[in-house]
Amino acid sequence: MLNTTEESASCSTLETSLVNLTKGVHLARVDYQNAMVLHCGMCNTTWGDTLEVCGEEKQLNSIICLRVTKDVVVKDELEFKLEGRMAGSTYKALHCAGCQCFVGVVPYSTPKHLSALRNLFLLQKENINCYNLRNGTMEKASSLHFDQSTVHKSIKELKQEIDLLAETLTAMEKRLKGVYFGKEG
Ligand SMILES: [Zn+2]
């Protein structure tokens, strides 16, 4: 006979795990407490915030953003880099709607080693001031780190959770097979 109490207990454990997993993803992504607003270092126009930052490219001295405000204007013409770390890449330059200063670039086609940066916004750290929402201070982006260690940590934790879920599923599957086929055979 199918032990329904046991099975539904396993199901509810699984459900809880999935809910926690989803919460984990959400919390890991949205760190409102430590959020900072990114401003133009020249005219103070808002360019974005750190909730949309997914790391930094140290060699290009740039913050990598998924999204920016509409005050970061993408130039129409596609340009081509001949030298430097971005040599061989096509990109569009970004400028500030407030003061027209250079903000950074969006790479489109790149050599393989930069492929992860394609279609993302690379904002030059030296042109950015960061407004810290928690303590109301303004800091230069060049004095801050935007590395991905917290993201890596979350991914590692997620992987452990997923492995655990996979184990639970396999165990449940085995038990169900035992119930449905084992006894009949
Ligand atoms: Zn500006």
Backbone and ligand atoms as CSV (ligand in chain L), in Angstrom:
chain,resi,resn,atom,element,x,y,z
A,1,MET,N,N,0.845,-1.218,0.000
A,1,MET,CA,C,0.000,0.000,0.000
A,1,MET,C,C,0.875,1.262,0.000
A,2,LEU,N,N,0.361,2.267,-0.627
A,2,LEU,CA,C,1.083,3.539,-0.686
A,2,LEU,C,C,0.932,4.262,0.651
A,3,ASN,N,N,2.046,4.565,1.235
A,3,ASN,CA,C,2.001,5.285,2.505
A,3,ASN,C,C,1.797,6.768,2.232
A,4,THR,N,N,0.533,7.179,2.210
A,4,THR,CA,C,0.202,8.552,1.777
A,4,THR,C,C,0.768,9.614,2.707
A,5,THR,N,N,0.759,9.360,4.011
A,5,THR,CA,C,1.251,10.353,4.959
A,5,THR,C,C,2.726,10.657,4.672
A,6,GLU,N,N,3.480,9.563,4.470
A,6,GLU,CA,C,4.909,9.723,4.228
A,6,GLU,C,C,5.158,10.480,2.931
A,7,GLU,N,N,4.376,10.077,1.887
A,7,GLU,CA,C,4.563,10.723,0.586
A,7,GLU,C,C,4.212,12.203,0.637
A,8,SER,N,N,3.095,12.520,1.296
A,8,SER,CA,C,2.720,13.941,1.323
A,8,SER,C,C,3.696,14.730,2.181
A,9,ALA,N,N,4.296,14.077,3.203
A,9,ALA,CA,C,5.308,14.766,4.000
A,9,ALA,C,C,6.505,15.115,3.118
A,10,SER,N,N,6.917,14.136,2.287
A,10,SER,CA,C,8.041,14.375,1.383
A,10,SER,C,C,7.720,15.503,0.419
A,11,CYS,N,N,6.479,15.504,-0.075
A,11,CYS,CA,C,6.060,16.535,-1.011
A,11,CYS,C,C,6.099,17.906,-0.363
A,12,SER,N,N,5.640,17.980,0.888
A,12,SER,CA,C,5.614,19.301,1.508
A,12,SER,C,C,7.034,19.768,1.826
A,13,THR,N,N,7.943,18.814,2.136
A,13,THR,CA,C,9.345,19.195,2.344
A,13,THR,C,C,9.908,19.770,1.055
A,14,LEU,N,N,9.582,19.081,-0.026
A,14,LEU,CA,C,10.048,19.508,-1.345
A,14,LEU,C,C,9.519,20.902,-1.665
A,15,GLU,N,N,8.244,21.072,-1.350
A,15,GLU,CA,C,7.607,22.364,-1.614
A,15,GLU,C,C,8.303,23.482,-0.836
A,16,THR,N,N,8.539,23.219,0.474
A,16,THR,CA,C,9.219,24.206,1.307
A,16,THR,C,C,10.589,24.534,0.729
A,17,SER,N,N,11.313,23.482,0.310
A,17,SER,CA,C,12.646,23.698,-0.243
A,17,SER,C,C,12.583,24.591,-1.470
A,18,LEU,N,N,11.591,24.313,-2.320
A,18,LEU,CA,C,11.457,25.106,-3.552
A,18,LEU,C,C,11.128,26.559,-3.235
A,19,VAL,N,N,10.244,26.750,-2.245
A,19,VAL,CA,C,9.878,28.115,-1.866
A,19,VAL,C,C,11.100,28.849,-1.328
A,20,ASN,N,N,11.873,28.166,-0.438
A,20,ASN,CA,C,13.072,28.782,0.107
A,20,ASN,C,C,14.084,29.092,-0.978
A,21,LEU,N,N,14.159,28.167,-1.926
A,21,LEU,CA,C,15.095,28.334,-3.036
A,21,LEU,C,C,14.742,29.592,-3.823
A,22,THR,N,N,13.458,29.762,-4.097
A,22,THR,CA,C,13.003,30.930,-4.836
A,22,THR,C,C,13.283,32.201,-4.041
A,23,LYS,N,N,13.002,32.126,-2.727
A,23,LYS,CA,C,13.272,33.287,-1.871
A,23,LYS,C,C,14.750,33.627,-1.910
A,24,GLY,N,N,15.574,32.571,-1.847
A,24,GLY,CA,C,17.027,32.744,-1.859
A,24,GLY,C,C,17.474,33.495,-3.093
A,25,VAL,N,N,16.910,33.122,-4.242
A,25,VAL,CA,C,17.266,33.772,-5.500
A,25,VAL,C,C,16.910,35.245,-5.413
A,26,HIS,N,N,15.697,35.489,-4.897
A,26,HIS,CA,C,15.218,36.856,-4.822
A,26,HIS,C,C,16.110,37.700,-3.900
A,27,LEU,N,N,16.397,37.159,-2.709
A,27,LEU,CA,C,17.186,37.915,-1.742
A,27,LEU,C,C,18.605,38.150,-2.251
A,28,ALA,N,N,19.146,37.138,-2.915
A,28,ALA,CA,C,20.516,37.265,-3.387
A,28,ALA,C,C,20.612,38.355,-4.449
A,29,ARG,N,N,19.551,38.472,-5.238
A,29,ARG,CA,C,19.588,39.445,-6.334
A,29,ARG,C,C,19.308,40.865,-5.864
A,30,VAL,N,N,18.386,41.002,-4.928
A,30,VAL,CA,C,17.968,42.349,-4.569
A,30,VAL,C,C,18.492,42.714,-3.178
A,31,ASP,N,N,19.564,43.473,-3.157
A,31,ASP,CA,C,20.180,43.873,-1.908
A,31,ASP,C,C,19.894,45.370,-1.708
A,32,TYR,N,N,18.623,45.646,-1.321
A,32,TYR,CA,C,18.199,47.045,-1.209
A,32,TYR,C,C,19.008,47.820,-0.165
A,33,GLN,N,N,19.353,47.126,0.935
A,33,GLN,CA,C,20.027,47.805,2.043
A,33,GLN,C,C,21.343,48.450,1.646
A,34,ASN,N,N,22.072,47.751,0.783
A,34,ASN,CA,C,23.384,48.275,0.399
A,34,ASN,C,C,23.371,48.930,-0.969
A,35,ALA,N,N,22.183,49.277,-1.433
A,35,ALA,CA,C,22.076,49.846,-2.774
A,35,ALA,C,C,22.683,51.240,-2.848
A,36,MET,N,N,23.250,51.543,-3.993
A,36,MET,CA,C,23.786,52.877,-4.242
A,36,MET,C,C,23.278,53.362,-5.591
A,37,VAL,N,N,23.107,54.668,-5.699
A,37,VAL,CA,C,22.673,55.246,-6.962
A,37,VAL,C,C,23.921,55.767,-7.680
A,38,LEU,N,N,24.004,55.468,-8.981
A,38,LEU,CA,C,25.167,55.881,-9.753
A,38,LEU,C,C,24.885,57.217,-10.434
A,39,HIS,N,N,25.729,58.197,-10.176
A,39,HIS,CA,C,25.550,59.531,-10.744
A,39,HIS,C,C,26.730,59.924,-11.626
A,40,CYS,N,N,26.434,60.842,-12.558
A,40,CYS,CA,C,27.495,61.425,-13.380
A,40,CYS,C,C,28.426,62.216,-12.454
A,41,GLY,N,N,29.718,62.005,-12.584
A,41,GLY,CA,C,30.690,62.702,-11.759
A,41,GLY,C,C,30.804,64.174,-12.121
A,42,MET,N,N,30.277,64.555,-13.291
A,42,MET,CA,C,30.390,65.939,-13.758
A,42,MET,C,C,29.135,66.755,-13.422
A,43,CYS,N,N,27.943,66.202,-13.755
A,43,CYS,CA,C,26.725,67.018,-13.634
A,43,CYS,C,C,25.686,66.403,-12.699
A,44,ASN,N,N,26.035,65.243,-12.105
A,44,ASN,CA,C,25.162,64.609,-11.118
A,44,ASN,C,C,23.910,63.922,-11.681
A,45,THR,N,N,23.771,63.851,-12.987
A,45,THR,CA,C,22.639,63.120,-13.581
A,45,THR,C,C,22.678,61.659,-13.127
A,46,THR,N,N,21.488,61.083,-12.870
A,46,THR,CA,C,21.429,59.688,-12.422
A,46,THR,C,C,21.594,58.736,-13.615
A,47,TRP,N,N,22.549,57.831,-13.498
A,47,TRP,CA,C,22.817,56.884,-14.586
A,47,TRP,C,C,22.274,55.491,-14.322
A,48,GLY,N,N,22.103,55.164,-13.046
A,48,GLY,CA,C,21.637,53.816,-12.727
A,48,GLY,C,C,21.768,53.562,-11.240
A,49,ASP,N,N,21.657,52.297,-10.860
A,49,ASP,CA,C,21.876,51.959,-9.451
A,49,ASP,C,C,22.544,50.598,-9.355
A,50,THR,N,N,23.052,50.313,-8.163
A,50,THR,CA,C,23.850,49.089,-8.018
A,50,THR,C,C,23.008,47.820,-8.052
A,51,LEU,N,N,21.679,47.931,-8.014
A,51,LEU,CA,C,20.835,46.734,-8.139
A,51,LEU,C,C,20.957,46.146,-9.542
A,52,GLU,N,N,21.370,46.982,-10.486
A,52,GLU,CA,C,21.523,46.525,-11.869
A,52,GLU,C,C,22.987,46.234,-12.210
A,53,VAL,N,N,23.860,46.320,-11.195
A,53,VAL,CA,C,25.280,46.058,-11.436
A,53,VAL,C,C,25.546,44.567,-11.266
A,54,CYS,N,N,26.243,43.968,-12.242
A,54,CYS,CA,C,26.521,42.539,-12.076
A,54,CYS,C,C,28.014,42.257,-11.978
A,55,GLY,N,N,28.800,43.269,-11.675
A,55,GLY,CA,C,30.233,43.049,-11.463
A,55,GLY,C,C,31.043,44.187,-12.030
A,56,GLU,N,N,32.358,43.983,-12.087
A,56,GLU,CA,C,33.186,45.001,-12.718
A,56,GLU,C,C,34.247,44.350,-13.583
A,57,GLU,N,N,34.713,45.084,-14.588
A,57,GLU,CA,C,35.774,44.613,-15.465
A,57,GLU,C,C,36.979,45.456,-15.093
A,58,LYS,N,N,37.858,44.858,-14.274
A,58,LYS,CA,C,38.951,45.646,-13.700
A,58,LYS,C,C,39.878,46.210,-14.764
A,59,GLN,N,N,40.178,45.410,-15.790
A,59,GLN,CA,C,41.127,45.878,-16.794
A,59,GLN,C,C,40.578,47.011,-17.651
A,60,LEU,N,N,39.252,47.043,-17.756
A,60,LEU,CA,C,38.633,48.152,-18.500
A,60,LEU,C,C,38.199,49.260,-17.542
A,61,ASN,N,N,38.460,49.053,-16.252
A,61,ASN,CA,C,38.099,50.028,-15.223
A,61,ASN,C,C,36.618,50.408,-15.296
A,62,SER,N,N,35.782,49.387,-15.525
A,62,SER,CA,C,34.362,49.637,-15.751
A,62,SER,C,C,33.465,48.824,-14.829
A,63,ILE,N,N,32.316,49.412,-14.506
A,63,ILE,CA,C,31.262,48.691,-13.799
A,63,ILE,C,C,30.369,48.074,-14.876
A,64,ILE,N,N,29.972,46.812,-14.678
A,64,ILE,CA,C,29.118,46.138,-15.671
A,64,ILE,C,C,27.667,46.245,-15.205
A,65,CYS,N,N,26.811,46.877,-16.036
A,65,CYS,CA,C,25.403,47.062,-15.663
A,65,CYS,C,C,24.475,46.349,-16.642
A,66,LEU,N,N,23.405,45.773,-16.100
A,66,LEU,CA,C,22.391,45.144,-16.949
A,66,LEU,C,C,21.495,46.206,-17.564
A,67,ARG,N,N,21.215,47.244,-16.775
A,67,ARG,CA,C,20.335,48.323,-17.227
A,67,ARG,C,C,20.862,49.650,-16.712
A,68,VAL,N,N,20.532,50.717,-17.422
A,68,VAL,CA,C,20.883,52.073,-16.990
A,68,VAL,C,C,19.657,52.963,-17.216
A,69,THR,N,N,19.716,54.201,-16.752
A,69,THR,CA,C,18.562,55.095,-16.965
A,69,THR,C,C,18.581,55.625,-18.402
A,70,LYS,N,N,17.490,56.290,-18.779
A,70,LYS,CA,C,17.428,56.818,-20.155
A,70,LYS,C,C,18.354,58.039,-20.319
A,71,ASP,N,N,18.929,58.499,-19.217
A,71,ASP,CA,C,19.879,59.608,-19.299
A,71,ASP,C,C,21.284,59.156,-19.685
A,72,VAL,N,N,21.430,57.851,-19.866
A,72,VAL,CA,C,22.659,57.338,-20.477
A,72,VAL,C,C,22.295,57.093,-21.939
A,73,VAL,N,N,22.799,57.936,-22.808
A,73,VAL,CA,C,22.392,57.886,-24.214
A,73,VAL,C,C,23.343,57.012,-25.035
A,74,VAL,N,N,22.738,56.049,-25.758
A,74,VAL,CA,C,23.540,55.168,-26.614
A,74,VAL,C,C,23.693,55.841,-27.981
A,75,LYS,N,N,24.925,56.060,-28.409
A,75,LYS,CA,C,25.146,56.690,-29.716
A,75,LYS,C,C,24.716,55.751,-30.834
A,76,ASP,N,N,24.261,56.331,-31.938
A,76,ASP,CA,C,23.761,55.520,-33.050
A,76,ASP,C,C,24.853,54.731,-33.760
A,77,GLU,N,N,25.994,55.398,-34.001
A,77,GLU,CA,C,26.996,54.739,-34.841
A,77,GLU,C,C,27.801,53.669,-34.094
A,78,LEU,N,N,28.044,52.602,-34.832
A,78,LEU,CA,C,28.827,51.486,-34.320
A,78,LEU,C,C,30.304,51.808,-34.553
A,79,GLU,N,N,31.112,51.677,-33.493
A,79,GLU,CA,C,32.543,51.981,-33.643
A,79,GLU,C,C,33.364,50.715,-33.470
A,80,PHE,N,N,34.616,50.803,-33.864
A,80,PHE,CA,C,35.492,49.638,-33.836
A,80,PHE,C,C,36.790,49.963,-33.109
A,81,LYS,N,N,37.178,49.109,-32.154
A,81,LYS,CA,C,38.420,49.330,-31.390
A,81,LYS,C,C,39.574,48.606,-32.069
A,82,LEU,N,N,40.656,49.339,-32.274
A,82,LEU,CA,C,41.820,48.734,-32.916
A,82,LEU,C,C,42.861,48.290,-31.904
A,83,GLU,N,N,42.865,48.947,-30.756
A,83,GLU,CA,C,43.903,48.611,-29.781
A,83,GLU,C,C,43.343,48.563,-28.361
A,84,GLY,N,N,44.201,48.167,-27.427
A,84,GLY,CA,C,43.792,48.060,-26.027
A,84,GLY,C,C,43.111,46.733,-25.751
A,85,ARG,N,N,42.560,46.596,-24.556
A,85,ARG,CA,C,41.945,45.322,-24.160
A,85,ARG,C,C,40.734,44.982,-25.025
A,86,MET,N,N,40.071,46.023,-25.547
A,86,MET,CA,C,38.878,45.766,-26.367
A,86,MET,C,C,39.183,45.686,-27.865
A,87,ALA,N,N,40.461,45.545,-28.207
A,87,ALA,CA,C,40.847,45.483,-29.630
A,87,ALA,C,C,40.056,44.384,-30.346
A,88,GLY,N,N,39.532,44.726,-31.524
A,88,GLY,CA,C,38.772,43.749,-32.302
A,88,GLY,C,C,37.295,43.740,-31.960
A,89,SER,N,N,36.855,44.678,-31.106
A,89,SER,CA,C,35.432,44.721,-30.712
A,89,SER,C,C,34.713,45.857,-31.426
A,90,THR,N,N,33.430,45.613,-31.746
A,90,THR,CA,C,32.596,46.728,-32.172
A,90,THR,C,C,31.750,47.114,-30.961
A,91,TYR,N,N,31.480,48.395,-30.856
A,91,TYR,CA,C,30.768,48.878,-29.666
A,91,TYR,C,C,30.038,50.167,-30.005
A,92,LYS,N,N,29.129,50.554,-29.119
A,92,LYS,CA,C,28.501,51.860,-29.232
A,92,LYS,C,C,28.890,52.654,-27.994
A,93,ALA,N,N,29.234,53.914,-28.193
A,93,ALA,CA,C,29.636,54.745,-27.063
A,93,ALA,C,C,28.401,55.259,-26.326
A,94,LEU,N,N,28.580,55.508,-25.035
A,94,LEU,CA,C,27.486,56.029,-24.212
A,94,LEU,C,C,27.877,57.428,-23.745
A,95,HIS,N,N,26.912,58.341,-23.766
A,95,HIS,CA,C,27.209,59.634,-23.183
A,95,HIS,C,C,26.081,60.114,-22.290
A,96,CYS,N,N,26.433,61.077,-21.430
A,96,CYS,CA,C,25.500,61.579,-20.432
A,96,CYS,C,C,24.550,62.590,-21.063
A,97,ALA,N,N,23.244,62.404,-20.820
A,97,ALA,CA,C,22.253,63.333,-21.379
A,97,ALA,C,C,22.390,64.715,-20.748
A,98,GLY,N,N,22.925,64.775,-19.544
A,98,GLY,CA,C,23.039,66.050,-18.848
A,98,GLY,C,C,24.180,66.912,-19.356
A,99,CYS,N,N,25.389,66.334,-19.479
A,99,CYS,CA,C,26.564,67.158,-19.813
A,99,CYS,C,C,27.322,66.644,-21.033
A,100,GLN,N,N,26.815,65.609,-21.683
A,100,GLN,CA,C,27.415,65.012,-22.888
A,100,GLN,C,C,28.754,64.323,-22.641
A,101,CYS,N,N,29.172,64.187,-21.378
A,101,CYS,CA,C,30.475,63.550,-21.139
A,101,CYS,C,C,30.404,62.062,-21.472
A,102,PHE,N,N,31.564,61.471,-21.701
A,102,PHE,CA,C,31.658,60.052,-22.042
A,102,PHE,C,C,31.312,59.209,-20.813
A,103,VAL,N,N,30.394,58.263,-20.975
A,103,VAL,CA,C,29.965,57.423,-19.847
A,103,VAL,C,C,30.644,56.054,-19.899
A,104,GLY,N,N,30.698,55.492,-21.109
A,104,GLY,CA,C,31.268,54.160,-21.274
A,104,GLY,C,C,30.856,53.584,-22.607
A,105,VAL,N,N,30.770,52.256,-22.692
A,105,VAL,CA,C,30.447,51.619,-23.972
A,105,VAL,C,C,29.508,50.420,-23.779
A,106,VAL,N,N,28.868,50.031,-24.897
A,106,VAL,CA,C,28.159,48.744,-24.964
A,106,VAL,C,C,28.858,47.933,-26.053
A,107,PRO,N,N,29.597,46.866,-25.702
A,107,PRO,CA,C,30.234,46.052,-26.739
A,107,PRO,C,C,29.190,45.191,-27.454
A,108,TYR,N,N,29.290,45.083,-28.772
A,108,TYR,CA,C,28.362,44.240,-29.531
A,108,TYR,C,C,29.022,42.957,-29.997
A,109,SER,N,N,30.022,43.084,-30.876
A,109,SER,CA,C,30.777,41.872,-31.214
A,109,SER,C,C,32.155,42.039,-30.591
A,110,THR,N,N,32.663,40.968,-30.023
A,110,THR,CA,C,33.943,41.047,-29.308
A,110,THR,C,C,34.766,39.792,-29.570
A,111,PRO,N,N,36.081,39.843,-29.275
A,111,PRO,CA,C,36.842,38.588,-29.272
A,111,PRO,C,C,36.274,37.695,-28.166
A,112,LYS,N,N,36.585,36.412,-28.229
A,112,LYS,CA,C,35.990,35.423,-27.331
A,112,LYS,C,C,36.155,35.777,-25.844
A,113,HIS,N,N,37.348,36.288,-25.467
A,113,HIS,CA,C,37.608,36.523,-24.042
A,113,HIS,C,C,36.716,37.626,-23.454
A,114,LEU,N,N,36.039,38.385,-24.326
A,114,LEU,CA,C,35.144,39.431,-23.814
A,114,LEU,C,C,33.674,39.117,-24.111
A,115,SER,N,N,33.401,37.897,-24.553
A,115,SER,CA,C,32.046,37.583,-25.011
A,115,SER,C,C,30.989,37.764,-23.907
A,116,ALA,N,N,31.389,37.588,-22.643
A,116,ALA,CA,C,30.426,37.734,-21.539
A,116,ALA,C,C,29.942,39.175,-21.388
A,117,LEU,N,N,30.671,40.115,-22.008
A,117,LEU,CA,C,30.311,41.534,-21.835
A,117,LEU,C,C,29.410,42.055,-22.940
A,118,ARG,N,N,29.151,41.227,-23.948
A,118,ARG,CA,C,28.352,41.688,-25.098
A,118,ARG,C,C,26.970,42.163,-24.663
A,119,ASN,N,N,26.567,43.284,-25.228
A,119,ASN,CA,C,25.240,43.887,-24.983
A,119,ASN,C,C,25.017,44.391,-23.554
A,120,LEU,N,N,26.086,44.453,-22.752
A,120,LEU,CA,C,25.942,44.994,-21.406
A,120,LEU,C,C,26.508,46.419,-21.389
A,121,PHE,N,N,26.128,47.171,-20.371
A,121,PHE,CA,C,26.599,48.549,-20.258
A,121,PHE,C,C,27.865,48.582,-19.407
A,122,LEU,N,N,28.955,49.036,-19.990
A,122,LEU,CA,C,30.209,49.160,-19.237
A,122,LEU,C,C,30.427,50.632,-18.923
A,123,LEU,N,N,30.247,50.989,-17.661
A,123,LEU,CA,C,30.374,52.394,-17.269
A,123,LEU,C,C,31.738,52.647,-16.656
A,124,GLN,N,N,32.419,53.646,-17.162
A,124,GLN,CA,C,33.749,53.992,-16.662
A,124,GLN,C,C,33.694,54.423,-15.195
A,125,LYS,N,N,34.419,53.702,-14.340
A,125,LYS,CA,C,34.370,53.993,-12.906
A,125,LYS,C,C,34.803,55.415,-12.574
A,126,GLU,N,N,35.802,55.896,-13.296
A,126,GLU,CA,C,36.353,57.216,-12.945
A,126,GLU,C,C,35.364,58.364,-13.174
A,127,ASN,N,N,34.308,58.103,-13.974
A,127,ASN,CA,C,33.326,59.171,-14.238
A,127,ASN,C,C,32.116,59.116,-13.315
A,128,ILE,N,N,32.119,58.161,-12.366
A,128,ILE,CA,C,30.899,57.924,-11.581
A,128,ILE,C,C,31.049,58.285,-10.099
A,129,ASN,N,N,30.027,58.926,-9.579
A,129,ASN,CA,C,29.898,59.104,-8.130
A,129,ASN,C,C,28.753,58.220,-7.656
A,130,CYS,N,N,28.905,57.625,-6.480
A,130,CYS,CA,C,27.886,56.724,-5.944
A,130,CYS,C,C,27.242,57.330,-4.706
A,131,TYR,N,N,25.917,57.408,-4.738
A,131,TYR,CA,C,25.189,57.909,-3.569
A,131,TYR,C,C,24.738,56.713,-2.751
A,132,ASN,N,N,25.241,56.640,-1.528
A,132,ASN,CA,C,24.924,55.534,-0.640
A,132,ASN,C,C,23.594,55.805,0.057
A,133,LEU,N,N,22.581,54.988,-0.253
A,133,LEU,CA,C,21.233,55.222,0.288
A,133,LEU,C,C,21.171,55.019,1.801
A,134,ARG,N,N,22.048,54.161,2.318
A,134,ARG,CA,C,21.981,53.840,3.737
A,134,ARG,C,C,22.468,54.993,4.616
A,135,ASN,N,N,23.596,55.603,4.220
A,135,ASN,CA,C,24.117,56.656,5.088
A,135,ASN,C,C,24.133,58.049,4.443
A,136,GLY,N,N,23.566,58.126,3.237
A,136,GLY,CA,C,23.434,59.429,2.598
A,136,GLY,C,C,24.739,60.095,2.188
A,137,THR,N,N,25.778,59.303,1.982
A,137,THR,CA,C,27.052,59.904,1.565
A,137,THR,C,C,27.311,59.651,0.084
A,138,MET,N,N,28.137,60.501,-0.503
A,138,MET,CA,C,28.524,60.351,-1.908
A,138,MET,C,C,29.982,59.885,-1.938
A,139,GLU,N,N,30.221,58.811,-2.705
A,139,GLU,CA,C,31.593,58.306,-2.805
A,139,GLU,C,C,31.971,58.156,-4.267
A,140,LYS,N,N,33.264,58.208,-4.533
A,140,LYS,CA,C,33.719,57.998,-5.905
A,140,LYS,C,C,33.705,56.501,-6.214
A,141,ALA,N,N,33.162,56.126,-7.386
A,141,ALA,CA,C,33.094,54.704,-7.741
A,141,ALA,C,C,34.495,54.095,-7.803
A,142,SER,N,N,35.483,54.925,-8.167
A,142,SER,CA,C,36.852,54.405,-8.303
A,142,SER,C,C,37.425,53.931,-6.971
A,143,SER,N,N,36.810,54.363,-5.850
A,143,SER,CA,C,37.314,53.913,-4.551
A,143,SER,C,C,36.532,52.696,-4.040
A,144,LEU,N,N,35.580,52.202,-4.840
A,144,LEU,CA,C,34.738,51.071,-4.397
A,144,LEU,C,C,34.984,49.822,-5.244
A,145,HIS,N,N,34.589,48.674,-4.677
A,145,HIS,CA,C,34.692,47.414,-5.417
A,145,HIS,C,C,33.298,46.925,-5.789
A,146,PHE,N,N,33.181,46.428,-6.998
A,146,PHE,CA,C,31.886,45.920,-7.469
A,146,PHE,C,C,32.051,44.477,-7.928
A,147,ASP,N,N,32.868,43.731,-7.186
A,147,ASP,CA,C,33.154,42.369,-7.660
A,147,ASP,C,C,31.959,41.443,-7.446
A,148,GLN,N,N,32.085,40.246,-8.011
A,148,GLN,CA,C,30.930,39.350,-8.062
A,148,GLN,C,C,30.979,38.285,-6.974
A,149,SER,N,N,31.772,38.516,-5.917
A,149,SER,CA,C,31.946,37.466,-4.918
A,149,SER,C,C,30.613,37.051,-4.293
A,150,THR,N,N,29.736,38.044,-4.030
A,150,THR,CA,C,28.456,37.703,-3.401
A,150,THR,C,C,27.593,36.875,-4.354
A,151,VAL,N,N,27.672,37.204,-5.651
A,151,VAL,CA,C,26.909,36.447,-6.644
A,151,VAL,C,C,27.429,35.015,-6.699
A,152,HIS,N,N,28.776,34.882,-6.708
A,152,HIS,CA,C,29.369,33.547,-6.754
A,152,HIS,C,C,28.947,32.731,-5.541
A,153,LYS,N,N,28.919,33.399,-4.378
A,153,LYS,CA,C,28.554,32.728,-3.132
A,153,LYS,C,C,27.108,32.221,-3.242
A,154,SER,N,N,26.215,33.095,-3.737
A,154,SER,CA,C,24.809,32.703,-3.860
A,154,SER,C,C,24.657,31.528,-4.812
A,155,ILE,N,N,25.409,31.558,-5.914
A,155,ILE,CA,C,25.302,30.485,-6.898
A,155,ILE,C,C,25.754,29.167,-6.277
A,156,LYS,N,N,26.826,29.236,-5.468
A,156,LYS,CA,C,27.338,28.037,-4.804
A,156,LYS,C,C,26.267,27.468,-3.853
A,157,GLU,N,N,25.647,28.372,-3.090
A,157,GLU,CA,C,24.610,27.938,-2.154
A,157,GLU,C,C,23.410,27.348,-2.906
A,158,LEU,N,N,23.052,27.991,-4.014
A,158,LEU,CA,C,21.943,27.503,-4.834
A,158,LEU,C,C,22.229,26.107,-5.355
A,159,LYS,N,N,23.477,25.914,-5.788
A,159,LYS,CA,C,23.865,24.620,-6.342
A,159,LYS,C,C,23.702,23.530,-5.278
A,160,GLN,N,N,24.120,23.857,-4.045
A,160,GLN,CA,C,23.977,22.894,-2.951
A,160,GLN,C,C,22.500,22.559,-2.727
A,161,GLU,N,N,21.659,23.579,-2.753
A,161,GLU,CA,C,20.212,23.382,-2.566
A,161,GLU,C,C,19.649,22.494,-3.670
A,162,ILE,N,N,20.072,22.776,-4.904
A,162,ILE,CA,C,19.565,22.022,-6.050
A,162,ILE,C,C,20.003,20.563,-5.955
A,163,ASP,N,N,21.274,20.331,-5.561
A,163,ASP,CA,C,21.768,18.966,-5.399
A,163,ASP,C,C,20.928,18.217,-4.366
A,164,LEU,N,N,20.624,18.932,-3.285
A,164,LEU,CA,C,19.828,18.336,-2.206
A,164,LEU,C,C,18.434,17.969,-2.718
A,165,LEU,N,N,17.837,18.881,-3.483
A,165,LEU,CA,C,16.511,18.632,-4.059
A,165,LEU,C,C,16.542,17.443,-5.007
A,166,ALA,N,N,17.609,17.371,-5.818
A,166,ALA,CA,C,17.738,16.277,-6.771
A,166,ALA,C,C,17.807,14.947,-6.029
A,167,GLU,N,N,18.547,14.933,-4.901
A,167,GLU,CA,C,18.645,13.710,-4.096
A,167,GLU,C,C,17.270,13.301,-3.567
A,168,THR,N,N,16.539,14.294,-3.039
A,168,THR,CA,C,15.194,14.030,-2.505
A,168,THR,C,C,14.295,13.470,-3.593
A,169,LEU,N,N,14.373,14.071,-4.781
A,169,LEU,CA,C,13.533,13.620,-5.901
A,169,LEU,C,C,13.863,12.186,-6.286
A,170,THR,N,N,15.154,11.886,-6.372
A,170,THR,CA,C,15.574,10.534,-6.733
A,170,THR,C,C,15.056,9.538,-5.704
A,171,ALA,N,N,15.165,9.905,-4.422
A,171,ALA,CA,C,14.701,9.010,-3.353
A,171,ALA,C,C,13.197,8.773,-3.470
A,172,MET,N,N,12.456,9.849,-3.758
A,172,MET,CA,C,10.998,9.738,-3.898
A,172,MET,C,C,10.638,8.861,-5.090
A,173,GLU,N,N,11.375,9.060,-6.170
A,173,GLU,CA,C,11.134,8.315,-7.407
A,173,GLU,C,C,11.324,6.819,-7.162
A,174,LYS,N,N,12.433,6.515,-6.464
A,174,LYS,CA,C,12.747,5.108,-6.163
A,174,LYS,C,C,11.629,4.482,-5.343
A,175,ARG,N,N,11.180,5.258,-4.344
A,175,ARG,CA,C,10.156,4.739,-3.446
A,175,ARG,C,C,8.846,4.517,-4.205
A,176,LEU,N,N,8.507,5.464,-5.080
A,176,LEU,CA,C,7.282,5.333,-5.873
A,176,LEU,C,C,7.351,4.125,-6.799
A,177,LYS,N,N,8.512,3.940,-7.440
A,177,LYS,CA,C,8.689,2.791,-8.328
A,177,LYS,C,C,8.488,1.513,-7.544
A,178,GLY,N,N,9.055,1.510,-6.324
A,178,GLY,CA,C,8.928,0.348,-5.431
A,178,GLY,C,C,7.474,0.048,-5.140
A,179,VAL,N,N,6.703,1.110,-4.881
A,179,VAL,CA,C,5.289,0.965,-4.535
A,179,VAL,C,C,4.492,0.459,-5.735
A,180,TYR,N,N,4.712,1.073,-6.909
A,180,TYR,CA,C,3.878,0.744,-8.066
A,180,TYR,C,C,4.286,-0.523,-8.800
A,181,PHE,N,N,5.596,-0.757,-8.868
A,181,PHE,CA,C,6.037,-1.912,-9.656
A,181,PHE,C,C,6.522,-3.075,-8.786
A,182,GLY,N,N,7.189,-2.715,-7.705
A,182,GLY,CA,C,7.811,-3.730,-6.858
A,182,GLY,C,C,6.814,-4.746,-6.339
A,183,LYS,N,N,5.656,-4.259,-5.872
A,183,LYS,CA,C,4.697,-5.152,-5.220
A,183,LYS,C,C,3.900,-5.986,-6.224
A,184,GLU,N,N,3.705,-5.379,-7.436
A,184,GLU,CA,C,2.925,-6.103,-8.441
A,184,GLU,C,C,3.731,-7.234,-9.047
A,185,GLY,N,N,5.050,-6.993,-9.188
A,185,GLY,CA,C,5.923,-7.935,-9.882
A,185,GLY,C,C,6.242,-9.186,-9.117
L,1,ZN,ZN,ZN,26.782,64.404,-16.903
